[in-house]
Amino acid sequence: MNPSATIIGGSIAGLFTANALINKGWDVTVHEKVSTPLSGRGAGIATYDELAELVFKATGNKKVLGTNATTRVSLDITGNIIARYDYPQVYTSWQYLFSLLRKTIPDNKYFMNDDCINITQVNSSAISIFSNGKEKISDLIIIANGMKSELRTFIDPTAIPKYAGYIGWRGVVNENEISDESLKILSEYFVVILPYNQQIASYPIAGDGKNPFKRGNRRINWIWYKPAPEIELKNILLGKSGKQYLDGIPPNEIRDEISEELLLEAEEKLPPQMFELVNKTAQPLIQPIFDLESKRMVNNRFLTLGDASFTARPHVGMGVTKAAIDAFSLSDYLNTTTFENDLTKWENERIKAGSFLVERSRELGKYLSKKDDDNLIMPEVSNVLQDTAISLNDIEKFNACNEVKNG
């Protein structure tokens, strides 16, 4: 009998893990809490060669993952290019990547509306207990259900998300809804603008339906980071219904006055292309920014990976890639015939990598939590263009860290 794993979380981290372990010969089931098909609401993903290689290992997909932009630019308030940096990169959408990974998992191995509420270890078994009364016995339980995972306490009860002091407003707009003048910039480049103590970025991503990478069928993804001290965050997360949300808010609950304030600020602070992008977004979303670090990722037959163990701020653009590396590096340490594995080395390697990415993301975003600071020093736009969402292979500190580890 093949060794078995129960994967808690049916999003991208869980799917990468399932594919990696199936390829290793493991018997795998994936359990997702929600009852309806998952959706990233159009979120964009920066990809790298290392991610493309792991997508191929997971799915056999050799096709390009998304749209290509060869240059990054910044604009002045009138919309003219004031800085550029050549960095060819492919950008895709959460939904497109999710679809690729989901297709390779048999339907009888992927369960929705399966809310895991408890896990336990008995002798050589790991037992998952679900809210519907079901119990699942396996050799290993892999917790891959994101930053908000309550099951993480079984591995590291000290790992708690910490609010970074700012939020990201984000959205997507179909290319065919944007003016030709704005598309000259928005369809061609990764764009970064630095209003005082803020940052907004945009790039083209896959569209929906057929020919998702064809110009005109694509979408433009954007995210606008703005300081929001905890008192202000509380006001932003007060819903139309009067419900006070804590770490995020459903789009339909965002109050009209909050959205109207965003548009007024966009008109005042952004170049015309970016204002049009924000203005034509049907319903911008709010993403409070958090950090998460773990001191442990393994507890005997339980482990965490992806955002359930480390969540770096989006500036490093590494959430999906890190999850993929977590999954496939784990499979390298697993036996193909039985679960008799010491995962200490894997855990140490992934904690080191996760800690590095969290710290790097803090450094890249440190100016964004400064609401009213006369001593704030804004970064040089050229540095932001060069350092945002780049491959691990292009990060000098990461390479130096690995050289020390492997020396």
N, C-alpha and C positions, 0 to 999 in steps of 0.2 A: 504494500500500500504506500502511495506517495505521501510525503509530508504535506500538511495542510495549514492554511492561513486564513483567518477571518480578518477582512479589511473593513474598518469602520470609516466611512466617508466615501461617497461615490463621485467626488469631483475629480479634478485633474490629478492631484497627488495620489488619490486612491486608484485611479485608472492606470497611471504609470506603474504603480506598485503591482497591481494585478497583472499587467502585461509582462513585467519583468519576472515575476515569480512563475507565471504560466510557462514562459519560455525556459525557465529553469526546471520545469517538470513538477511543480507544486500544484496541489489541488487548492483552488482559491475561490472564495466567495466575497462579494462586495456588498456592503449594506449601507444604504443612504437613508437618512432620516426623513427627508421630505417626500411627499406623495406625488408631486408633479415633476415633469422633466426639468432638469437643472438648466439655468440660463445665466450667462454672465452679463446680461443686459448690455451687450455690445462692447464690453471692456476690451481694450487693446493690449497686446503682448509684444514686447520686443524679443526677437529671437536671435540666436547665435549659432555658429557652426556646431558647438557642443550640444545644443538642444536639438538641432536638426538630426544629428547622428543618433540621439536617443529616441527620437520619434520614429526614426527608421527601424531601430532595434525593436521598438514596441509594436509597430504596425506594418512594417515593410513599405511604408510610404516613401517614395523617392522624389516626389514632386515638391516644388517650392511650397513653403508653408504660408506665404502671404505676399504682400506687396513690397516692392523694393524702393528705398530712398537712398541715394548715394551721398547726400550732403545734408549737414545740419546748419541751420541759419538762425540768426536773431534779427529782429526788426525794431526800428524806432517807432515812435508813436504815430508817425504818418504812414507806416507800412513799408518803408524802404529797408533793404537788407543792410545791416551794419556790421555783421560778423558772420563768418562761415567756417565750417570745419568738415573736411571730407571724411566720411565714415560710412561706407556702404553697409546697409543693414536691411533685413527683412522684418516686416511687422505683420502680425496676424491678429485675429480676434480670438477671444476666449472660446466663443461658440464653435468656431471652425476647428480649433485644436481639440476641444472636448469631443466633437463628433468623430474625428479621426480615431481617438483613443477608445471611445465607447464601442465603435463598430467591431472591434476585435475581441470584445468580451461577450461570451454567450449570454443570451437573455436569462437562461436558467442559473446563471452564476451572479446575476446583478439584481439585487432586491431593493425596491423603493418602499417608502413608508415603513422602514425598519429602523426604529429608534433604539439604539443600544443604550441602556440605562445603567448597566453594571457589568463589571468583568471580575473574574476570580481565577485563581490558579489552584488546581488540585492535583498533586503528584505530578504526572507528566502531561497534564492536560490544561489548556487554557479555555475557559468557558465564558461565552458572551451571553448576556441576558437582555432580552428586548422587551419593550413596553407592551407588546402584543402577547407576551407570555412565552414566546419562543426562546429556546436555549440552543446555542451552537457550540459544539466541542471541536477544538482544533489544536494543533501543535503550537501555534503562534497567533497572537492578536496584534494587528498593526493599526495604530490609531492615526488616521490621516484625514480627520474631519475639521481641520483648520484651527485658526488662532483661538477661537472661542470654545474649543473642546473642553468639556467638563471631565472627560475621561483621562485627561493628562495628569490629573492629581494622583492616579495610580502609579505613575512613573516619577513625576517631579511636582510635588505639591507647592513648591516655592516659585514655580514658573507662572507668572501672572502678567497679562498684557499691561503695558504702561502707556498712557496717553502722551503723545509727543508735543501737544500744545498747538497743533494746527490741523486743519481739515483739507481735504481735496474735493472740490466740486468737479464733477466729470460728466461727460456725455459723448454722444456720437451723432453725426449728421450725414445723411446720404450725399454723395458727391453731386448727384443731379438736382439737389435742392440749393446748391451754393452757386453764387455768381461766378461767371467766367473769370472776372478780374481777381477774385479771391483765390480761385483754384490755381492760378498761376503760381501761387506760393504754397497753398495748403496741400495740393496734390503732388507737389514735387519734393518737398523737404520735410525733415524733422525740424520743427520750429520750437524755439524756446524764447520766451519773453520774461524779463525780470523787472516788473514793477517793484517799488520799494517794499521790502520785507515779504515779497510774494514771488511766485513763479507760475507761469502757465506754459504748457507744452502741447503740441499737437503732431499727429502723423497719420498717414493713410493706412487703413486696415482692410481686411477682407469684408466684402458685402455679404448679403444674404442671397440664397438661390443660386441659379446657374451663373457660371463665369464670374465668381466672386472677386477675382483679381483684375478684371477688365476695367479700364478707366470709364467712369460713369456709373459702374455698378458697385464701386467700392464705397467705403464710408471714411469720414475723418474723425478720429478719436482725439479727445482733448481732456486735460486735467489741469485744474487751477488750484494751486496750494495757497492758503491764506491763514494767517494767525487766528486762533480762536481760543483764548484762555478758557478755563473750565466753566466760569460763570457764563461767558458768551456761548460756549458750546451747549450748555444746558438750555439756553433760550432757542438756539438753532434747532435742537432736537425735541422741542415741544411741538407735538403734532397738532394738526387741525382739529382732531377729536378731543384735544385736551390731555391726551396721554403723554407722559414724560418718558421719552426713550433715552437709553443710556449710552450705547456705543454704535448707534446707527439708526436710521429712520427710513421706513418705507417711502418710496417716491411720492405716492399719493397722499402722504401725510405731511409733506413739506408745505408750510404755510405760504400763502400767496405773497405776503409782505417780505418774506425771506428771499423768495425768488425775484421779486421786483427790485430789492436792494442789490442783488447780484447783477442784474442788467444795468442798473444805473452806474454801478462801479465799473462794469465792463466798458460802457460807453466812455467813461472818463479816463480810464487807465490803459486801455488796450488799443493796439493798432486796428484799423478797420476790418482787416481779414479775420482777426481773432474775435472782434466784437460780433461780426456776422455769424461766426461759428457758435458762439454762446447764445446769441439771440435766436438762432434757428433750431436750437435744441429743444425738442418738445417738452422734456422734463429732465433737467439736470439732476444728478444724484449727488448725495453727500456721503463722503467717506472720511470719518475721523481717522487720523493716522496714529497707529500704535506701534510700539516695539514689543517683541517677545523674545526672551532668551531662556534656554533650559540648561540646567546643570547636569541633568541626566536624560537620556533618551531610551534607555533599556532597563527593564526590571524583570529579569528572568525570561518569561515568555510573553511579556508585554513590551511594545516599543512604540515610539512616536516618530513621525517624519513629516516633511513638508512644513507648512505653516503651523502645524500643531506643535512643533518643537521650537522653531525659530521663525519669527516674522520680521523681516527687514522692511524699512520704509521703501516706497515704490521707486525712489530715485536710482537705486541700483538695478532695477528692472530684472530681478533675479528670482522672484517667487516661483515661477513655473520651472525654470532651469534647475534651481536648487532642489525642488521636489523630484524632478527626473533623476538627478544625480543621486539623491538620497536613495531612491528606489533601486536603481541599477547597481549602485555600489553595495547595497544590502544583498542583492541577489548573488553578487560575487562571493559573499561570505557564507552563503547558505549551501548546505549539502543537498544533493539531488535525491537522496534516498531516505534520509531520516533527519530529524531536527536534533542534532547533537553539535551545536555550534556555540562558540564563545564569540559574542558580538562586541567584546570590549574594544577591540581595535577599530571596528566600524564606528562605534559610538564616539570614540575619541576623535577620529578623523572628522566626523560630521559635526560634532560640537565645535571643533576648531574652525571649520569652514563657516558654520552658522554664525558663530560669534564674530568672525571677521566681517561678514556681510552686514550684520546689524550695526557694528561700530562704524563701518564705512558709510552706511546709509544715514546714520546720525550726523556724521561729519558733513555730508552733502546737504543735509536739510537743516542744519543748526540755526541758520538765520531766519527760518520760516516761523519759528515760534515766538519771535520778538515783536510784540504788538506795538509798543510805544517805547522805543529804546534809542535815545539820542546817540548812543555809542555804537549802534549797529554798523557793522562793516559788511556791505554787500559783496558777494563774490564777483570776480571778473567773469563776464559772460563767456569769454573764450574758454575758461576753465570748466564752466558748466556744460558747454557744448562737448568738451572732450571727455568729461568724467561721467556724464549721465548715461545709465543703461548701456554699459559696454561689456564685452566678453570678459570672462575670467582670465582668458589668455592675454588680455590687454591691460590687466590691472597689475602694475609693477609690484605692489605690496603683496598681492596674493601669490605671485610667482616667487617672490623672495621668500615668503613664508613656506612654500612648498619645498624650495631648495634647501632651507634649513632643516625641514622635517625629513627630507630624503637623503640629506648629506651624511 
